[in-house]
């Protein structure tokens, strides 16, 4: 049986509230779980003590028995100092989207055309003067 430590959503529409639970990975997100390990209330301010409450001893127990925390729960555990900080890699996060890249390309094309136009008239009178002599 593969175990997960994950968030189970509660609360009403547009007022989320999550339980941190140990559950079988085959069970639905808000379905049957084995043990409630804590709570997470995202509507509270980030510096509030009541935002994330965890029973760290039980979480460590389940992790020692092979339970894998989800990405969000892992971040909460790192913030609490329970698990070491893990390096994450998302190389696509910093790259601009397709439309932004098109805008940058258009701007570069306009700048090149303007520089070319500015350089062309400056060369033309000098060439005419040389031809006149």
DSSP file (Angstrom, degrees, kcal/mol; ACC not computed):
  #  RESIDUE AA STRUCTURE BP1 BP2  ACC     N-H-->O    O-->H-N    N-H-->O    O-->H-N    TCO  KAPPA ALPHA  PHI   PSI    X-CA   Y-CA   Z-CA
    1    1 A X              0   0    0      0, 0.0     2,-0.5     0, 0.0    23,-0.0   0.000 360.0 360.0 360.0 118.3    0.0    0.0    0.0
    2    2 A X        -     0   0    0     65,-0.0    23,-2.7     1,-0.0    24,-0.3  -0.725 360.0-152.5 -87.9 129.2    1.6    3.3   -1.1
    3    3 A X  E     -A   24   0A   0     -2,-0.5    65,-2.1    63,-0.3     2,-0.4  -0.741  10.6-167.4-104.3 147.0    1.0    6.1    1.3
    4    4 A X  E     -Ab  23  68A   0     19,-2.9    19,-2.8    -2,-0.3     2,-0.7  -0.978  17.8-147.1-128.7 144.0    0.8    9.8    0.7
    5    5 A X  E     +Ab  22  69A   0     63,-1.9    65,-2.2    -2,-0.4     2,-0.2  -0.960  48.9 143.7-105.2 112.7    0.9   12.7    3.1
    6    6 A X  E     -A   21   0A   0     15,-2.3    15,-3.0    -2,-0.7     2,-0.4  -0.799  51.3 -86.4-143.8 178.7   -1.3   15.2    1.3
    7    7 A X  E     -A   20   0A   0     -2,-0.2     2,-0.5    13,-0.2    13,-0.2  -0.781  27.5-161.3 -95.9 136.1   -3.9   18.0    1.6
    8    8 A X  E     -A   19   0A   0     11,-2.6    11,-2.5    -2,-0.4     2,-0.2  -0.982  23.8-128.5-115.2 122.5   -7.6   17.1    1.7
    9    9 A X  E     +A   18   0A   0     -2,-0.5     9,-0.2     9,-0.2     2,-0.2  -0.463  37.4 156.2 -79.6 139.0   -9.8   20.1    0.9
   10   10 A X  E     +A   17   0A   0      7,-3.7     7,-1.4    -2,-0.2     5,-0.1  -0.642  27.0  77.6-135.7-164.0  -12.7   21.2    3.1
   11   11 A X  E    S-A   16   0A   0     -2,-0.2     5,-0.2     5,-0.2     3,-0.1  -0.106  78.7 -66.7  83.1 173.3  -14.5   24.5    3.6
   12   12 A X  E >  S-A   15   0A   0      3,-0.6     3,-2.1     1,-0.2    -2,-0.1  -0.283  72.3 -54.0 -93.9-178.2  -17.1   26.1    1.4
   13   13 A X  T 3  S-     0   0    0      1,-0.3    -1,-0.2    -2,-0.1    -2,-0.0  -0.337 125.7  -0.5 -59.3 129.4  -16.9   27.5   -2.0
   14   14 A X  T 3  S+     0   0    0     -3,-0.1    -1,-0.3     1,-0.1     2,-0.1   0.582 117.1  88.3  64.4  13.2  -14.2   30.2   -2.3
   15   15 A X  E <   -A   12   0A   0     -3,-2.1    -3,-0.6    -5,-0.1    -1,-0.1  -0.572  68.0-168.1-132.9  69.4  -13.3   29.6    1.4
   16   16 A X  E     +A   11   0A   0     -5,-0.2    27,-0.4    -2,-0.1     2,-0.3  -0.230  14.5 173.9 -69.2 149.4  -10.7   26.8    1.3
   17   17 A X  E     -A   10   0A   0     -7,-1.4    -7,-3.7    24,-0.1     2,-0.4  -0.955  13.6-157.6-149.0 133.3   -9.6   24.9    4.3
   18   18 A X  E     -AC   9  40A   0     22,-2.9    22,-2.7    -2,-0.3     2,-0.4  -0.897  10.4-150.5-120.9 144.8   -7.3   21.9    4.1
   19   19 A X  E     -AC   8  39A   0    -11,-2.5   -11,-2.6    -2,-0.4     2,-0.7  -0.917  20.2-134.8-102.9 137.5   -6.5   18.9    6.4
   20   20 A X  E     +AC   7  38A   0     18,-2.6    17,-3.7    -2,-0.4    18,-1.3  -0.853  41.2 174.3 -89.4 119.1   -3.1   17.4    6.2
   21   21 A X  E     -AC   6  36A   0    -15,-3.0   -15,-2.3    -2,-0.7     2,-0.6  -0.878  39.4-129.4-130.5 156.2   -3.7   13.7    6.1
   22   22 A X  E     +AC   5  35A   0     13,-2.6    12,-2.9    -2,-0.3    13,-1.4  -0.939  47.4 160.6 -99.7 121.3   -2.0   10.4    5.7
   23   23 A X  E     -A    4   0A   0    -19,-2.8   -19,-2.9    -2,-0.6     2,-0.2  -0.951  48.2 -94.4-142.1 158.1   -3.9    8.5    3.0
   24   24 A X  E >   -A    3   0A   0     -2,-0.3     3,-1.7     8,-0.3   -21,-0.2  -0.562  38.6-128.3 -67.7 136.1   -3.6    5.6    0.6
   25   25 A X  T 3  S+     0   0    0    -23,-2.7    -1,-0.1     1,-0.3   -22,-0.1   0.704 105.8  61.0 -65.0 -18.4   -2.5    7.1   -2.7
   26   26 A X  T 3  S+     0   0    0    -24,-0.3    -1,-0.3     2,-0.0     2,-0.1   0.620  86.5  92.7 -83.6 -12.0   -5.4    5.3   -4.5
   27   27 A X  S <  S-     0   0    0     -3,-1.7    -4,-0.0     1,-0.1     6,-0.0  -0.453  88.5 -94.6 -79.3 154.1   -8.1    7.1   -2.5
   28   28 A X    >   -     0   0    0     -2,-0.1     3,-1.2     1,-0.1    -1,-0.1  -0.221  37.5-105.0 -65.7 160.5   -9.7   10.3   -3.8
   29   29 A X  T 3  S+     0   0    0      1,-0.3    -1,-0.1   -21,-0.0   -23,-0.1   0.899 120.3  26.2 -53.6 -48.7   -8.3   13.6   -2.7
   30   30 A X  T 3  S+     0   0    0    -22,-0.1    -1,-0.3     3,-0.0     3,-0.1   0.251 111.8  92.6 -99.5  11.8  -11.1   14.4   -0.3
   31   31 A X  S <  S-     0   0    0     -3,-1.2    -4,-0.1     1,-0.2     2,-0.0   0.298  84.2 -19.0 -88.0-146.8  -12.0   10.8    0.4
   32   32 A X        +     0   0    0     -9,-0.0     2,-0.3     2,-0.0    -8,-0.3  -0.301  61.1 178.8 -64.9 136.4  -11.0    8.2    2.9
   33   33 A X        -     0   0    0    -10,-0.1   -10,-0.2    -3,-0.1     3,-0.1  -0.908  30.0-137.2-133.8 164.6   -7.8    8.8    4.9
   34   34 A X  S    S+     0   0    0    -12,-2.9     2,-0.3     1,-0.3   -11,-0.2   0.884  81.6   0.8 -89.9 -44.0   -6.0    7.0    7.6
   35   35 A X  E     -C   22   0A   0    -13,-1.4   -13,-2.6     0, 0.0     2,-0.5  -0.995  61.5-126.7-151.2 140.6   -5.0    9.8   10.0
   36   36 A X  E     +C   21   0A   0     -2,-0.3   -15,-0.2   -15,-0.2     3,-0.1  -0.775  26.8 176.9 -86.0 125.7   -5.4   13.5   10.2
   37   37 A X  E     -     0   0A   0    -17,-3.7    18,-3.0    -2,-0.5     2,-0.3   0.542  54.7 -46.1-109.4 -11.5   -1.9   15.1   10.8
   38   38 A X  E     -CD  20  54A   0    -18,-1.3   -18,-2.6    16,-0.2     2,-0.3  -0.987  53.8 -95.7 168.8-171.7   -2.7   18.8   10.8
   39   39 A X  E     -CD  19  53A   0     14,-2.4    14,-2.6    -2,-0.3     2,-0.4  -0.940  15.1-162.3-136.1 157.8   -4.5   21.7    9.1
   40   40 A X  E     -CD  18  52A   0    -22,-2.7   -22,-2.9    -2,-0.3     2,-0.6  -0.969   3.1-173.8-142.2 123.7   -3.7   24.4    6.6
   41   41 A X    >   -     0   0    0     10,-2.9     3,-1.4    -2,-0.4   -24,-0.1  -0.879   2.0-173.4-120.1  97.7   -5.8   27.6    6.2
   42   42 A X  T 3  S+     0   0    0     -2,-0.6    -1,-0.1     1,-0.3   -25,-0.1   0.641  77.9  68.7 -69.1 -14.0   -4.6   29.6    3.2
   43   43 A X  T 3  S+     0   0    0    -27,-0.4    -1,-0.3     8,-0.1     2,-0.1   0.698  83.1  87.5 -78.5 -17.6   -6.9   32.6    4.0
   44   44 A X  S <  S-     0   0    0     -3,-1.4    -3,-0.0     1,-0.1     0, 0.0  -0.441  96.0 -87.6 -77.2 155.4   -5.0   33.5    7.1
   45   45 A X    >   -     0   0    0      1,-0.1     3,-1.7    -2,-0.1     6,-0.2  -0.246  37.0-114.8 -62.1 153.5   -2.0   35.8    6.9
   46   46 A X  T 3  S+     0   0    0      1,-0.3    -1,-0.1    -3,-0.1     5,-0.1   0.775 114.4  52.4 -63.6 -26.8    1.4   34.2    6.1
   47   47 A X  T 3  S+     0   0    0      4,-0.1    -1,-0.3     3,-0.0     2,-0.2   0.465  84.2 113.9 -89.3   0.6    2.8   35.1    9.5
   48   48 A X    X   -     0   0    0     -3,-1.7     3,-0.8     1,-0.1     4,-0.4  -0.477  63.1-144.2 -72.6 139.0   -0.1   33.7   11.5
   49   49 A X  T 3  S+     0   0    0      1,-0.2     3,-0.4    -2,-0.2    -1,-0.1   0.777  99.4  58.2 -71.3 -26.5    0.7   30.7   13.7
   50   50 A X  T 3  S+     0   0    0      1,-0.2    -1,-0.2     3,-0.1     3,-0.2   0.525  82.8  85.0 -82.7  -4.9   -2.7   29.2   12.9
   51   51 A X  S <  S+     0   0    0     -3,-0.8   -10,-2.9     1,-0.3     2,-0.5   0.945 104.0  18.5 -62.8 -48.9   -2.1   29.1    9.1
   52   52 A X  E     +D   40   0A   0     -4,-0.4     2,-0.4    -3,-0.4    -1,-0.3  -0.982  68.8 176.3-127.5 121.5   -0.3   25.7    9.3
   53   53 A X  E     +D   39   0A   0    -14,-2.6   -14,-2.4    -2,-0.5     2,-0.4  -0.993  10.8 175.5-122.8 127.5   -0.6   23.4   12.2
   54   54 A X  E     -D   38   0A   0     -2,-0.4     2,-1.2   -16,-0.2   -16,-0.2  -0.982  37.3-135.2-134.9 144.7    1.1   20.0   12.0
   55   55 A X     >  -     0   0    0    -18,-3.0     4,-2.0    -2,-0.4     3,-0.4  -0.792  30.0-173.8 -91.5  90.2    1.6   17.0   14.3
   56   56 A X  H  > S+     0   0    0     -2,-1.2     4,-2.7     1,-0.2     5,-0.2   0.836  75.8  57.2 -61.0 -38.1    5.3   16.7   13.4
   57   57 A X  H  > S+     0   0    0      1,-0.2     4,-1.9     2,-0.2    -1,-0.2   0.923 110.0  43.8 -60.7 -44.5    5.8   13.5   15.4
   58   58 A X  H  > S+     0   0    0     -3,-0.4     4,-2.6     2,-0.2    -1,-0.2   0.860 111.7  53.8 -71.1 -34.7    3.1   11.6   13.5
   59   59 A X  H  X S+     0   0    0     -4,-2.0     4,-2.5     2,-0.2    -2,-0.2   0.935 110.2  47.2 -63.4 -44.7    4.3   13.0   10.2
   60   60 A X  H  X S+     0   0    0     -4,-2.7     4,-2.1     2,-0.2    -2,-0.2   0.877 110.3  54.3 -63.1 -36.8    7.8   11.7   10.9
   61   61 A X  H  X S+     0   0    0     -4,-1.9     4,-1.0    -5,-0.2    -2,-0.2   0.949 111.1  43.9 -60.3 -49.5    6.3    8.4   11.9
   62   62 A X  H  <>S+     0   0    0     -4,-2.6     5,-2.5     1,-0.2     3,-0.3   0.876 112.3  52.5 -66.8 -36.5    4.4    8.0    8.6
   63   63 A X  H ><5S+     0   0    0     -4,-2.5     3,-1.5     1,-0.2    -1,-0.2   0.867 106.2  54.1 -66.7 -34.6    7.5    9.1    6.6
   64   64 A X  H 3<5S+     0   0    0     -4,-2.1    -1,-0.2     1,-0.3    -2,-0.2   0.753 105.8  54.5 -69.5 -21.7    9.5    6.5    8.4
   65   65 A X  T 3<5S-     0   0    0     -4,-1.0    -1,-0.3    -3,-0.3    -2,-0.2   0.227 132.1 -90.5 -95.2  13.6    7.0    3.9    7.3
   66   66 A X  T < 5S+     0   0    0     -3,-1.5   -63,-0.3     1,-0.3     2,-0.2   0.497  73.0 150.3  98.7   4.4    7.3    5.0    3.6
   67   67 A X      < -     0   0    0     -5,-2.5     2,-0.5    -6,-0.1    -1,-0.3  -0.521  35.1-146.1 -72.7 136.6    4.7    7.7    3.2
   68   68 A X  E     -b    4   0A   0    -65,-2.1   -63,-1.9    -2,-0.2     2,-0.2  -0.899   9.5-135.7-104.7 125.0    5.7   10.3    0.6
   69   69 A X  E     -b    5   0A   0     -2,-0.5   -63,-0.2   -65,-0.2   -47,-0.0  -0.515  23.3-116.7 -75.8 147.7    4.6   13.9    1.1
   70   70 A X     >  -     0   0    0    -65,-2.2     4,-2.7    -2,-0.2     5,-0.2  -0.245  35.2 -95.9 -72.8 171.7    3.2   15.8   -1.8
   71   71 A X  H  > S+     0   0    0      1,-0.2     4,-1.9     2,-0.2     5,-0.1   0.908 124.3  45.9 -58.0 -46.2    5.0   18.8   -3.2
   72   72 A X  H  > S+     0   0    0      2,-0.2     4,-1.7     1,-0.2    -1,-0.2   0.913 114.4  46.7 -66.9 -43.2    2.9   21.4   -1.2
   73   73 A X  H  > S+     0   0    0      1,-0.2     4,-2.4     2,-0.2    -1,-0.2   0.879 109.0  56.5 -66.4 -36.6    3.2   19.4    2.0
   74   74 A X  H  X S+     0   0    0     -4,-2.7     4,-2.2     1,-0.2    -1,-0.2   0.901 105.8  50.7 -60.5 -41.1    6.9   19.0    1.4
   75   75 A X  H  X S+     0   0    0     -4,-1.9     4,-2.2     2,-0.2    -1,-0.2   0.884 109.6  50.4 -64.5 -38.4    7.3   22.8    1.2
   76   76 A X  H  X S+     0   0    0     -4,-1.7     4,-1.8     2,-0.2    -2,-0.2   0.903 110.0  50.0 -65.0 -40.9    5.4   23.2    4.5
   77   77 A X  H  X>S+     0   0    0     -4,-2.4     5,-2.4     2,-0.2     6,-0.8   0.878 110.1  50.7 -65.6 -37.7    7.7   20.7    6.2
   78   78 A X  H ><5S+     0   0    0     -4,-2.2     3,-0.7     1,-0.2    -2,-0.2   0.908 109.4  50.5 -65.0 -41.4   10.7   22.5    4.9
   79   79 A X  H 3<5S+     0   0    0     -4,-2.2    -2,-0.2     1,-0.2    -1,-0.2   0.844 110.4  49.7 -65.2 -33.0    9.4   25.8    6.2
   80   80 A X  H 3<5S-     0   0    0     -4,-1.8    -1,-0.2    -5,-0.1    -2,-0.2   0.587 114.7-118.7 -80.8 -10.3    8.8   24.1    9.6
   81   81 A X  T <<5S+     0   0    0     -3,-0.7    -3,-0.2    -4,-0.6    -2,-0.1   0.644  80.5 120.1  83.2  15.0   12.3   22.8    9.6
   82   82 A X  S   <S+     0   0    0     -5,-2.4     2,-0.3    -6,-0.2    -4,-0.2   0.899  75.5  27.3 -79.4 -42.3   11.2   19.1    9.7
   83   83 A X  S    S-     0   0    0     -6,-0.8    -2,-0.2    -9,-0.2    -1,-0.1  -0.867  94.1 -95.7-120.6 155.2   12.9   18.1    6.4
   84   84 A X        -     0   0    0     -2,-0.3     2,-0.2     1,-0.1    -6,-0.1  -0.335  48.8 -95.5 -68.5 150.6   15.9   19.5    4.6
   85   85 A X        -     0   0    0     -7,-0.1     2,-0.4    -8,-0.1    -1,-0.1  -0.468  40.7-145.8 -69.1 131.6   15.4   22.0    1.8
   86   86 A X        -     0   0    0     -2,-0.2     2,-0.4    -3,-0.1    -1,-0.1  -0.796  13.1-119.9-102.8 140.8   15.3   20.3   -1.6
   87   87 A X        -     0   0    0     -2,-0.4     2,-0.3     2,-0.0    -1,-0.0  -0.653  31.1-161.9 -78.7 129.0   16.6   22.0   -4.7
   88   88 A X        -     0   0    0     -2,-0.4     2,-0.5     2,-0.0    -1,-0.0  -0.864   4.8-155.6-113.3 148.9   13.9   22.4   -7.3
   89   89 A X        +     0   0    0     -2,-0.3     2,-0.3     2,-0.0    -2,-0.0  -0.967  24.1 158.3-129.7 117.8   14.4   23.0  -11.0
   90   90 A X    >   +     0   0    0     -2,-0.5     3,-1.3     1,-0.1     4,-0.5  -0.718   7.9 174.9-133.6  83.2   11.9   24.6  -13.3
   91   91 A X  T 3  S+     0   0    0     -2,-0.3     3,-0.3     1,-0.3     4,-0.3   0.739  77.5  55.3 -66.1 -22.1   13.8   26.0  -16.3
   92   92 A X  T >  S+     0   0    0      1,-0.2     3,-0.6     2,-0.1    -1,-0.3   0.629  86.2  82.3 -84.5 -12.7   10.7   27.1  -18.1
   93   93 A X  T <  S+     0   0    0     -3,-1.3    -1,-0.2     1,-0.2    -2,-0.1   0.883  93.6  43.5 -61.7 -40.3    9.4   29.3  -15.3
   94   94 A X  T 3  S+     0   0    0     -4,-0.5     2,-0.3    -3,-0.3    -1,-0.2   0.611  91.3  98.9 -83.5 -11.9   11.5   32.3  -16.1
   95   95 A X  S <  S-     0   0    0     -3,-0.6     6,-0.0    -4,-0.3    -3,-0.0  -0.558  76.6-117.7 -79.7 138.6   11.0   32.2  -19.9
   96   96 A X        -     0   0    0     -2,-0.3    -1,-0.1     1,-0.1    -2,-0.1  -0.282  33.2-101.9 -70.1 160.3    8.5   34.6  -21.3
   97   97 A X     >  -     0   0    0      1,-0.1     4,-2.2     4,-0.0     5,-0.2  -0.069  38.7 -91.1 -74.5 179.7    5.4   33.3  -23.1
   98   98 A X  H  > S+     0   0    0      1,-0.2     4,-2.0     2,-0.2     5,-0.1   0.913 124.5  46.4 -61.8 -47.0    4.9   33.2  -26.9
   99   99 A X  H  > S+     0   0    0      1,-0.2     4,-2.3     2,-0.2    -1,-0.2   0.889 111.6  51.7 -66.2 -38.4    3.2   36.7  -27.2
  100  100 A X  H  > S+     0   0    0      1,-0.2     4,-2.2     2,-0.2    -1,-0.2   0.898 109.4  50.3 -64.5 -39.5    5.9   38.3  -25.0
  101  101 A X  H  X S+     0   0    0     -4,-2.2     4,-2.2     2,-0.2    -1,-0.2   0.884 109.4  51.5 -64.9 -38.1    8.6   36.9  -27.2
  102  102 A X  H  X S+     0   0    0     -4,-2.0     4,-2.6     2,-0.2    -2,-0.2   0.906 109.1  50.5 -63.7 -41.4    6.8   38.2  -30.3
  103  103 A X  H  X S+     0   0    0     -4,-2.3     4,-2.4     2,-0.2    -2,-0.2   0.908 110.5  49.1 -63.0 -41.6    6.6   41.7  -28.7
  104  104 A X  H  X S+     0   0    0     -4,-2.2     4,-2.3     2,-0.2    -1,-0.2   0.907 111.6  49.5 -63.4 -41.5   10.3   41.6  -27.9
  105  105 A X  H  X S+     0   0    0     -4,-2.2     4,-2.4     2,-0.2    -2,-0.2   0.915 111.2  48.8 -64.5 -43.7   11.1   40.5  -31.5
  106  106 A X  H  X S+     0   0    0     -4,-2.6     4,-2.5     1,-0.2    -2,-0.2   0.909 111.3  50.1 -61.8 -42.5    8.9   43.3  -33.0
  107  107 A X  H  X S+     0   0    0     -4,-2.4     4,-2.4     1,-0.2    -1,-0.2   0.903 111.0  48.7 -63.2 -41.7   10.6   45.9  -30.7
  108  108 A X  H  X S+     0   0    0     -4,-2.3     4,-2.2     2,-0.2    -1,-0.2   0.895 111.2  50.5 -65.2 -40.0   14.1   44.6  -31.8
  109  109 A X  H  X S+     0   0    0     -4,-2.4     4,-2.5     2,-0.2    -2,-0.2   0.915 111.5  47.7 -63.5 -43.4   13.0   44.8  -35.5
  110  110 A X  H  X S+     0   0    0     -4,-2.5     4,-2.6     2,-0.2    -2,-0.2   0.907 111.7  50.1 -64.2 -41.7   11.7   48.4  -35.0
  111  111 A X  H  X S+     0   0    0     -4,-2.4     4,-2.2     2,-0.2    -1,-0.2   0.892 111.9  48.0 -64.3 -39.5   14.9   49.4  -33.2
  112  112 A X  H  X S+     0   0    0     -4,-2.2     4,-2.3     2,-0.2    -2,-0.2   0.906 112.7  48.5 -66.8 -41.7   17.1   47.9  -36.0
  113  113 A X  H  X S+     0   0    0     -4,-2.5     4,-2.5     2,-0.2    -2,-0.2   0.895 112.1  49.2 -65.5 -39.5   15.0   49.6  -38.7
  114  114 A X  H  X S+     0   0    0     -4,-2.6     4,-2.3     2,-0.2    -2,-0.2   0.903 111.8  48.1 -66.8 -41.1   15.2   53.0  -36.9
  115  115 A X  H  X S+     0   0    0     -4,-2.2     4,-1.9     2,-0.2    -2,-0.2   0.895 112.9  48.6 -65.8 -39.4   19.0   52.6  -36.5
  116  116 A X  H  X S+     0   0    0     -4,-2.3     4,-2.1     2,-0.2    -2,-0.2   0.898 112.5  48.2 -66.5 -40.7   19.3   51.7  -40.1
  117  117 A X  H  X S+     0   0    0     -4,-2.5     4,-1.4     1,-0.2    -2,-0.2   0.873 111.9  49.6 -67.8 -37.0   17.1   54.7  -41.2
  118  118 A X  H  X S+     0   0    0     -4,-2.3     4,-0.8     1,-0.2    -1,-0.2   0.860 113.8  45.6 -70.2 -34.5   19.1   57.0  -39.0
  119  119 A X  H  X S+     0   0    0     -4,-1.9     4,-1.4    -5,-0.2    -2,-0.2   0.833 105.9  60.8 -77.6 -33.3   22.4   55.8  -40.4
  120  120 A X  H  X S+     0   0    0     -4,-2.1     4,-2.0     1,-0.2     3,-0.3   0.931 104.3  45.3 -65.5 -48.9   21.3   55.9  -44.1
  121  121 A X  H  X S+     0   0    0     -4,-1.4     4,-1.4     1,-0.2     5,-0.2   0.847 110.4  55.8 -65.9 -31.0   20.5   59.7  -44.3
  122  122 A X  H  X S+     0   0    0     -4,-0.8     4,-0.8     1,-0.2    -1,-0.2   0.864 112.0  42.5 -68.1 -34.6   23.8   60.6  -42.5
  123  123 A X  H  X S+     0   0    0     -4,-1.4     4,-2.0    -3,-0.3    -2,-0.2   0.835 106.0  64.0 -79.1 -33.3   25.8   58.6  -45.1
  124  124 A X  H  X S+     0   0    0     -4,-2.0     4,-2.2     1,-0.2     5,-0.2   0.927 102.1  45.6 -62.5 -49.8   23.8   59.9  -48.1
  125  125 A X  H  X S+     0   0    0     -4,-1.4     4,-2.3     1,-0.2    -1,-0.2   0.887 112.5  52.5 -63.8 -34.8   24.7   63.7  -47.8
  126  126 A X  H  X S+     0   0    0     -4,-0.8     4,-1.9    -5,-0.2    -1,-0.2   0.892 110.0  48.3 -65.6 -37.5   28.4   62.8  -47.3
  127  127 A X  H  X S+     0   0    0     -4,-2.0     4,-1.9     2,-0.2    -2,-0.2   0.872 110.7  51.0 -69.6 -37.1   28.3   60.6  -50.4
  128  128 A X  H  X S+     0   0    0     -4,-2.2     4,-1.9     2,-0.2    -2,-0.2   0.894 109.5  50.3 -66.8 -39.8   26.6   63.5  -52.4
  129  129 A X  H  X S+     0   0    0     -4,-2.3     4,-1.3     1,-0.2    -2,-0.2   0.900 110.6  49.5 -65.3 -40.3   29.3   66.0  -51.3
  130  130 A X  H  < S+     0   0    0     -4,-1.9    -1,-0.2     1,-0.2    -2,-0.2   0.878 111.8  48.6 -66.2 -36.3   32.1   63.6  -52.3
  131  131 A X  H  < S+     0   0    0     -4,-1.9    -1,-0.2     1,-0.2    -2,-0.2   0.827 106.7  57.0 -71.4 -32.2   30.4   63.1  -55.7
  132  132 A X  H  <        0   0    0     -4,-1.9    -1,-0.2     1,-0.3    -2,-0.2   0.799 360.0 360.0 -70.8 -28.7   30.0   66.9  -56.1
  133  133 A X     <        0   0    0     -4,-1.3    -1,-0.3    -3,-0.1    -2,-0.2   0.470 360.0 360.0 -78.9 360.0   33.8   67.4  -55.7
